Amino acid sequence: MYHGFGQNPQKILPAPLFVILLMLLFQVAVYLPTHLLFGRIFRAAGS
């Protein structure tokens, strides 16, 4: 079972902690900027 990107499993963090941090990273890196961007776009279009 692989935990991490690439061919080799990551060994820096335990698997449950890695998954939790990955989920938080996706929220901050993907969801938040998209939410803010769409908020500006649709607020400007609705005004």
C-alpha distance matrix in Angstrom:
0.0 3.8 6.7 9.8 11.8 12.1 10.6 9.8 7.7 10.6 12.1 15.2 14.6 13.0 10.3 13.1 15.6 13.7 13.4 17.1 18.3 16.7 18.5 21.6 21.5 21.4 24.3 26.3 25.6 25.8 27.5 30.2 31.6 31.6 33.3 35.9 36.6 37.1 39.2 41.6 41.7 42.5 44.8 46.8 46.9 48.1 50.8
3.8 0.0 3.8 6.2 8.1 8.7 7.9 7.1 4.8 7.6 10.0 12.9 12.6 11.9 9.3 12.4 14.2 11.6 11.7 15.4 15.9 14.1 16.4 19.3 18.7 18.7 21.9 23.6 22.6 23.0 25.0 27.6 28.8 29.0 30.9 33.3 33.8 34.6 36.8 38.9 39.1 40.2 42.4 44.2 44.6 45.8 48.5
6.7 3.8 0.0 3.8 7.1 9.1 9.6 8.3 5.2 5.8 8.4 10.3 9.6 9.2 6.5 9.5 10.7 7.8 8.3 11.9 12.2 10.6 13.1 15.8 15.3 15.7 18.8 20.3 19.5 20.3 22.2 24.6 25.9 26.4 28.2 30.4 31.2 32.2 34.1 36.2 36.7 37.8 39.8 41.7 42.3 43.5 45.9
9.8 6.2 3.8 0.0 3.8 6.6 8.5 7.7 5.7 5.3 8.8 10.0 10.0 11.0 9.0 11.7 11.8 8.2 9.0 12.4 11.6 9.4 12.5 14.8 13.4 13.9 17.3 18.4 17.1 18.0 20.5 22.6 23.5 24.2 26.3 28.3 28.9 30.1 32.2 34.0 34.5 35.9 37.9 39.6 40.2 41.7 44.0
11.8 8.1 7.1 3.8 0.0 3.8 6.9 7.6 7.5 7.7 11.5 12.6 13.3 14.6 12.8 15.3 15.2 11.5 12.0 15.2 13.9 11.2 14.2 16.4 14.3 14.3 18.0 18.7 16.7 17.5 20.4 22.6 22.9 23.5 26.0 27.9 28.0 29.3 31.7 33.2 33.4 35.0 37.2 38.6 39.1 40.9 43.2
12.1 8.7 9.1 6.6 3.8 0.0 3.8 5.7 7.5 8.9 12.5 14.2 15.6 16.9 15.2 18.2 18.4 14.7 15.5 18.8 17.6 15.0 17.9 20.2 17.9 17.9 21.6 22.3 20.0 20.7 23.7 26.0 26.0 26.5 29.2 31.0 30.8 32.1 34.7 36.1 36.0 37.8 40.2 41.3 41.7 43.7 46.0
10.6 7.9 9.6 8.5 6.9 3.8 0.0 3.8 6.7 9.3 12.4 15.0 16.5 17.4 15.8 19.1 19.8 16.4 17.2 20.8 20.0 17.7 20.6 23.0 21.1 21.1 24.8 25.7 23.6 24.2 27.1 29.5 29.6 30.0 32.6 34.6 34.4 35.6 38.2 39.7 39.6 41.2 43.7 44.9 45.2 47.1 49.5
9.8 7.1 8.3 7.7 7.6 5.7 3.8 0.0 3.8 6.4 8.9 11.8 13.6 14.6 13.6 17.2 17.7 14.6 16.1 19.5 18.7 17.0 20.2 22.4 20.7 21.3 24.9 25.6 23.9 25.0 27.8 29.9 30.3 31.0 33.5 35.3 35.5 36.9 39.2 40.7 41.0 42.6 44.8 46.2 46.7 48.5 50.8
7.7 4.8 5.2 5.7 7.5 7.5 6.7 3.8 0.0 3.8 6.3 9.4 10.5 10.9 9.8 13.5 14.1 11.3 12.9 16.3 15.9 14.5 17.6 19.9 18.7 19.5 22.9 23.8 22.6 23.7 26.2 28.2 29.2 29.9 32.0 34.0 34.5 35.8 37.9 39.7 40.1 41.6 43.6 45.2 45.9 47.4 49.7
10.6 7.6 5.8 5.3 7.7 8.9 9.3 6.4 3.8 0.0 3.8 5.9 7.3 8.8 8.6 12.1 11.7 8.9 11.4 14.3 13.3 12.5 15.9 17.6 16.4 17.8 21.0 21.5 20.5 22.2 24.6 26.3 27.3 28.4 30.4 32.1 32.9 34.4 36.3 38.0 38.7 40.3 42.0 43.7 44.6 46.1 48.2
12.1 10.0 8.4 8.8 11.5 12.5 12.4 8.9 6.3 3.8 0.0 3.8 5.7 7.2 8.5 12.0 11.5 9.7 12.8 15.2 14.3 14.5 17.8 19.1 18.3 20.2 23.1 23.4 22.9 24.9 27.1 28.4 29.7 31.1 32.8 34.3 35.5 37.1 38.7 40.4 41.4 42.9 44.5 46.2 47.4 48.7 50.7
15.2 12.9 10.3 10.0 12.6 14.2 15.0 11.8 9.4 5.9 3.8 0.0 3.8 7.0 9.2 11.9 10.2 8.7 12.4 13.9 12.4 13.3 16.7 17.2 16.4 18.9 21.4 21.3 21.1 23.5 25.6 26.5 27.8 29.6 31.2 32.4 33.7 35.6 36.9 38.5 39.8 41.4 42.7 44.5 45.8 47.1 48.9
14.6 12.6 9.6 10.0 13.3 15.6 16.5 13.6 10.5 7.3 5.7 3.8 0.0 3.8 6.3 8.3 6.5 5.8 9.5 10.7 9.8 11.2 14.2 14.8 14.8 17.3 19.4 19.7 20.0 22.2 23.9 24.9 26.6 28.3 29.5 30.9 32.5 34.1 35.3 37.2 38.6 39.9 41.1 43.1 44.4 45.4 47.3
13.0 11.9 9.2 11.0 14.6 16.9 17.4 14.6 10.9 8.8 7.2 7.0 3.8 0.0 3.8 5.8 5.5 6.1 8.8 10.3 10.7 12.1 14.4 15.6 16.3 18.3 20.3 21.2 21.8 23.6 24.8 26.1 28.2 29.6 30.5 32.3 34.0 35.3 36.4 38.6 39.9 40.9 42.2 44.4 45.6 46.3 48.4
10.3 9.3 6.5 9.0 12.8 15.2 15.8 13.6 9.8 8.6 8.5 9.2 6.3 3.8 0.0 3.9 5.5 5.0 6.3 8.7 10.0 10.4 12.3 14.4 15.1 16.5 18.6 20.1 20.5 21.7 22.9 24.7 26.8 27.7 28.7 30.8 32.4 33.4 34.6 37.0 38.1 38.9 40.4 42.7 43.6 44.3 46.6
13.1 12.4 9.5 11.7 15.3 18.2 19.1 17.2 13.5 12.1 12.0 11.9 8.3 5.8 3.9 0.0 3.8 5.4 5.2 6.3 8.7 9.9 10.7 12.6 14.2 15.6 17.0 18.7 19.8 20.9 21.4 23.1 25.7 26.5 27.0 29.3 31.2 31.9 32.9 35.5 36.7 37.3 38.6 41.2 42.0 42.5 44.7
15.6 14.2 10.7 11.8 15.2 18.4 19.8 17.7 14.1 11.7 11.5 10.2 6.5 5.5 5.5 3.8 0.0 3.8 5.4 5.1 6.1 8.4 9.9 10.6 12.1 14.2 15.5 16.6 17.9 19.5 20.2 21.4 23.8 25.2 25.7 27.5 29.6 30.7 31.5 33.9 35.4 36.2 37.2 39.7 40.9 41.5 43.4
13.7 11.6 7.8 8.2 11.5 14.7 16.4 14.6 11.3 8.9 9.7 8.7 5.8 6.1 5.0 5.4 3.8 0.0 3.8 5.5 5.2 6.0 8.6 9.9 10.3 12.2 14.3 15.3 15.8 17.4 18.7 20.2 22.2 23.4 24.5 26.3 28.0 29.2 30.4 32.6 33.8 34.8 36.2 38.4 39.5 40.3 42.4
13.4 11.7 8.3 9.0 12.0 15.5 17.2 16.1 12.9 11.4 12.8 12.4 9.5 8.8 6.3 5.2 5.4 3.8 0.0 3.8 5.5 5.0 6.1 8.6 9.7 10.6 12.5 14.4 15.0 15.9 16.7 18.7 20.9 21.7 22.5 24.8 26.4 27.2 28.5 30.9 32.0 32.7 34.2 36.6 37.4 38.1 40.4
17.1 15.4 11.9 12.4 15.2 18.8 20.8 19.5 16.3 14.3 15.2 13.9 10.7 10.3 8.7 6.3 5.1 5.5 3.8 0.0 3.8 5.4 5.2 6.3 8.6 10.1 10.9 12.6 14.2 15.3 15.5 16.9 19.6 20.7 21.0 23.1 25.1 26.0 26.8 29.3 30.7 31.3 32.5 35.1 36.1 36.5 38.6
18.3 15.9 12.2 11.6 13.9 17.6 20.0 18.7 15.9 13.3 14.3 12.4 9.8 10.7 10.0 8.7 6.1 5.2 5.5 3.8 0.0 3.8 5.4 5.1 6.0 8.6 9.9 10.6 11.8 13.7 14.6 15.5 17.8 19.3 20.0 21.6 23.6 25.0 25.8 28.0 29.5 30.5 31.6 33.9 35.2 35.9 37.8
16.7 14.1 10.6 9.4 11.2 15.0 17.7 17.0 14.5 12.5 14.5 13.3 11.2 12.1 10.4 9.9 8.4 6.0 5.0 5.4 3.8 0.0 3.8 5.4 5.0 6.2 8.7 9.9 10.2 11.5 12.9 14.5 16.4 17.5 18.7 20.6 22.1 23.3 24.6 26.8 27.9 28.9 30.4 32.5 33.6 34.5 36.6
18.5 16.4 13.1 12.5 14.2 17.9 20.6 20.2 17.6 15.9 17.8 16.7 14.2 14.4 12.3 10.7 9.9 8.6 6.1 5.2 5.4 3.8 0.0 3.8 5.4 5.3 6.4 8.9 10.0 10.4 10.7 12.7 15.2 15.8 16.4 18.8 20.5 21.2 22.3 24.9 26.0 26.6 28.1 30.5 31.4 32.0 34.3
21.6 19.3 15.8 14.8 16.4 20.2 23.0 22.4 19.9 17.6 19.1 17.2 14.8 15.6 14.4 12.6 10.6 9.9 8.6 6.3 5.1 5.4 3.8 0.0 3.8 5.4 5.1 6.4 8.5 9.9 10.0 10.8 13.5 14.9 15.1 16.9 19.1 20.2 20.9 23.2 24.8 25.7 26.6 29.1 30.4 31.0 32.8
21.5 18.7 15.3 13.4 14.3 17.9 21.1 20.7 18.7 16.4 18.3 16.4 14.8 16.3 15.1 14.2 12.1 10.3 9.7 8.6 6.0 5.0 5.4 3.8 0.0 3.8 5.4 5.2 5.8 8.0 9.4 10.2 12.0 13.7 14.8 16.2 17.8 19.5 20.6 22.5 23.9 25.2 26.4 28.4 29.7 30.8 32.6
21.4 18.7 15.7 13.9 14.3 17.9 21.1 21.3 19.5 17.8 20.2 18.9 17.3 18.3 16.5 15.6 14.2 12.2 10.6 10.1 8.6 6.2 5.3 5.4 3.8 0.0 3.8 5.5 5.1 5.3 6.8 8.9 10.5 11.3 12.7 14.7 16.0 17.1 18.6 20.7 21.7 22.8 24.4 26.4 27.4 28.5 30.6
24.3 21.9 18.8 17.3 18.0 21.6 24.8 24.9 22.9 21.0 23.1 21.4 19.4 20.3 18.6 17.0 15.5 14.3 12.5 10.9 9.9 8.7 6.4 5.1 5.4 3.8 0.0 3.8 5.8 5.6 4.9 6.3 9.1 9.9 10.2 12.4 14.3 15.2 16.1 18.6 19.9 20.7 21.9 24.3 25.4 26.1 28.1
26.3 23.6 20.3 18.4 18.7 22.3 25.7 25.6 23.8 21.5 23.4 21.3 19.7 21.2 20.1 18.7 16.6 15.3 14.4 12.6 10.6 9.9 8.9 6.4 5.2 5.5 3.8 0.0 3.8 5.9 6.1 5.3 7.4 9.7 10.3 11.2 13.3 15.1 15.7 17.6 19.3 20.7 21.5 23.5 25.2 26.1 27.7
25.6 22.6 19.5 17.1 16.7 20.0 23.6 23.9 22.6 20.5 22.9 21.1 20.0 21.8 20.5 19.8 17.9 15.8 15.0 14.2 11.8 10.2 10.0 8.5 5.8 5.1 5.8 3.8 0.0 3.8 6.4 6.5 6.7 8.8 10.7 11.6 12.6 14.7 16.1 17.5 18.7 20.5 21.8 23.4 24.8 26.3 28.0
25.8 23.0 20.3 18.0 17.5 20.7 24.2 25.0 23.7 22.2 24.9 23.5 22.2 23.6 21.7 20.9 19.5 17.4 15.9 15.3 13.7 11.5 10.4 9.9 8.0 5.3 5.6 5.9 3.8 0.0 3.8 5.9 6.0 6.3 8.6 10.5 11.0 12.2 14.2 16.0 16.6 18.1 19.9 21.6 22.5 23.9 26.0
27.5 25.0 22.2 20.5 20.4 23.7 27.1 27.8 26.2 24.6 27.1 25.6 23.9 24.8 22.9 21.4 20.2 18.7 16.7 15.5 14.6 12.9 10.7 10.0 9.4 6.8 4.9 6.1 6.4 3.8 0.0 3.8 5.8 5.3 5.9 8.6 10.0 10.5 11.9 14.4 15.3 16.1 17.7 19.9 20.8 21.7 23.8
30.2 27.6 24.6 22.6 22.6 26.0 29.5 29.9 28.2 26.3 28.4 26.5 24.9 26.1 24.7 23.1 21.4 20.2 18.7 16.9 15.5 14.5 12.7 10.8 10.2 8.9 6.3 5.3 6.5 5.9 3.8 0.0 3.8 5.4 5.1 6.2 8.5 10.0 10.4 12.5 14.3 15.4 16.2 18.4 19.9 20.8 22.4
31.6 28.8 25.9 23.5 22.9 26.0 29.6 30.3 29.2 27.3 29.7 27.8 26.6 28.2 26.8 25.7 23.8 22.2 20.9 19.6 17.8 16.4 15.2 13.5 12.0 10.5 9.1 7.4 6.7 6.0 5.8 3.8 0.0 3.8 5.4 5.2 6.0 8.5 9.7 10.8 12.2 14.2 15.2 16.7 18.3 19.8 21.3
31.6 29.0 26.4 24.2 23.5 26.5 30.0 31.0 29.9 28.4 31.1 29.6 28.3 29.6 27.7 26.5 25.2 23.4 21.7 20.7 19.3 17.5 15.8 14.9 13.7 11.3 9.9 9.7 8.8 6.3 5.3 5.4 3.8 0.0 3.8 5.5 5.1 6.0 8.3 10.0 10.4 11.9 13.8 15.3 16.3 17.8 19.8
33.3 30.9 28.2 26.3 26.0 29.2 32.6 33.5 32.0 30.4 32.8 31.2 29.5 30.5 28.7 27.0 25.7 24.5 22.5 21.0 20.0 18.7 16.4 15.1 14.8 12.7 10.2 10.3 10.7 8.6 5.9 5.1 5.4 3.8 0.0 3.8 5.5 5.4 6.0 8.7 10.0 10.5 11.8 14.1 15.2 16.0 18.0
35.9 33.3 30.4 28.3 27.9 31.0 34.6 35.3 34.0 32.1 34.3 32.4 30.9 32.3 30.8 29.3 27.5 26.3 24.8 23.1 21.6 20.6 18.8 16.9 16.2 14.7 12.4 11.2 11.6 10.5 8.6 6.2 5.2 5.5 3.8 0.0 3.8 5.6 5.0 6.4 8.7 10.2 10.5 12.4 14.3 15.3 16.6
36.6 33.8 31.2 28.9 28.0 30.8 34.4 35.5 34.5 32.9 35.5 33.7 32.5 34.0 32.4 31.2 29.6 28.0 26.4 25.1 23.6 22.1 20.5 19.1 17.8 16.0 14.3 13.3 12.6 11.0 10.0 8.5 6.0 5.1 5.5 3.8 0.0 3.8 5.4 5.3 6.3 8.7 9.9 10.9 12.4 14.3 15.7
37.1 34.6 32.2 30.1 29.3 32.1 35.6 36.9 35.8 34.4 37.1 35.6 34.1 35.3 33.4 31.9 30.7 29.2 27.2 26.0 25.0 23.3 21.2 20.2 19.5 17.1 15.2 15.1 14.7 12.2 10.5 10.0 8.5 6.0 5.4 5.6 3.8 0.0 3.8 5.4 4.9 5.9 8.1 9.7 10.3 11.8 14.0
39.2 36.8 34.1 32.2 31.7 34.7 38.2 39.2 37.9 36.3 38.7 36.9 35.3 36.4 34.6 32.9 31.5 30.4 28.5 26.8 25.8 24.6 22.3 20.9 20.6 18.6 16.1 15.7 16.1 14.2 11.9 10.4 9.7 8.3 6.0 5.0 5.4 3.8 0.0 3.8 5.6 5.5 5.8 8.4 9.9 10.4 12.0
41.6 38.9 36.2 34.0 33.2 36.1 39.7 40.7 39.7 38.0 40.4 38.5 37.2 38.6 37.0 35.5 33.9 32.6 30.9 29.3 28.0 26.8 24.9 23.2 22.5 20.7 18.6 17.6 17.5 16.0 14.4 12.5 10.8 10.0 8.7 6.4 5.3 5.4 3.8 0.0 3.8 5.7 5.2 6.1 8.5 10.0 10.7
41.7 39.1 36.7 34.5 33.4 36.0 39.6 41.0 40.1 38.7 41.4 39.8 38.6 39.9 38.1 36.7 35.4 33.8 32.0 30.7 29.5 27.9 26.0 24.8 23.9 21.7 19.9 19.3 18.7 16.6 15.3 14.3 12.2 10.4 10.0 8.7 6.3 4.9 5.6 3.8 0.0 3.8 5.6 5.4 6.2 8.7 10.3
42.5 40.2 37.8 35.9 35.0 37.8 41.2 42.6 41.6 40.3 42.9 41.4 39.9 40.9 38.9 37.3 36.2 34.8 32.7 31.3 30.5 28.9 26.6 25.7 25.2 22.8 20.7 20.7 20.5 18.1 16.1 15.4 14.2 11.9 10.5 10.2 8.7 5.9 5.5 5.7 3.8 0.0 3.8 5.3 4.9 5.9 8.5
44.8 42.4 39.8 37.9 37.2 40.2 43.7 44.8 43.6 42.0 44.5 42.7 41.1 42.2 40.4 38.6 37.2 36.2 34.2 32.5 31.6 30.4 28.1 26.6 26.4 24.4 21.9 21.5 21.8 19.9 17.7 16.2 15.2 13.8 11.8 10.5 9.9 8.1 5.8 5.2 5.6 3.8 0.0 3.8 5.5 5.2 6.2
46.8 44.2 41.7 39.6 38.6 41.3 44.9 46.2 45.2 43.7 46.2 44.5 43.1 44.4 42.7 41.2 39.7 38.4 36.6 35.1 33.9 32.5 30.5 29.1 28.4 26.4 24.3 23.5 23.4 21.6 19.9 18.4 16.7 15.3 14.1 12.4 10.9 9.7 8.4 6.1 5.4 5.3 3.8 0.0 3.8 5.5 5.4
46.9 44.6 42.3 40.2 39.1 41.7 45.2 46.7 45.9 44.6 47.4 45.8 44.4 45.6 43.6 42.0 40.9 39.5 37.4 36.1 35.2 33.6 31.4 30.4 29.7 27.4 25.4 25.2 24.8 22.5 20.8 19.9 18.3 16.3 15.2 14.3 12.4 10.3 9.9 8.5 6.2 4.9 5.5 3.8 0.0 3.8 5.6
48.1 45.8 43.5 41.7 40.9 43.7 47.1 48.5 47.4 46.1 48.7 47.1 45.4 46.3 44.3 42.5 41.5 40.3 38.1 36.5 35.9 34.5 32.0 31.0 30.8 28.5 26.1 26.1 26.3 23.9 21.7 20.8 19.8 17.8 16.0 15.3 14.3 11.8 10.4 10.0 8.7 5.9 5.2 5.5 3.8 0.0 3.8
50.8 48.5 45.9 44.0 43.2 46.0 49.5 50.8 49.7 48.2 50.7 48.9 47.3 48.4 46.6 44.7 43.4 42.4 40.4 38.6 37.8 36.6 34.3 32.8 32.6 30.6 28.1 27.7 28.0 26.0 23.8 22.4 21.3 19.8 18.0 16.6 15.7 14.0 12.0 10.7 10.3 8.5 6.2 5.4 5.6 3.8 0.0
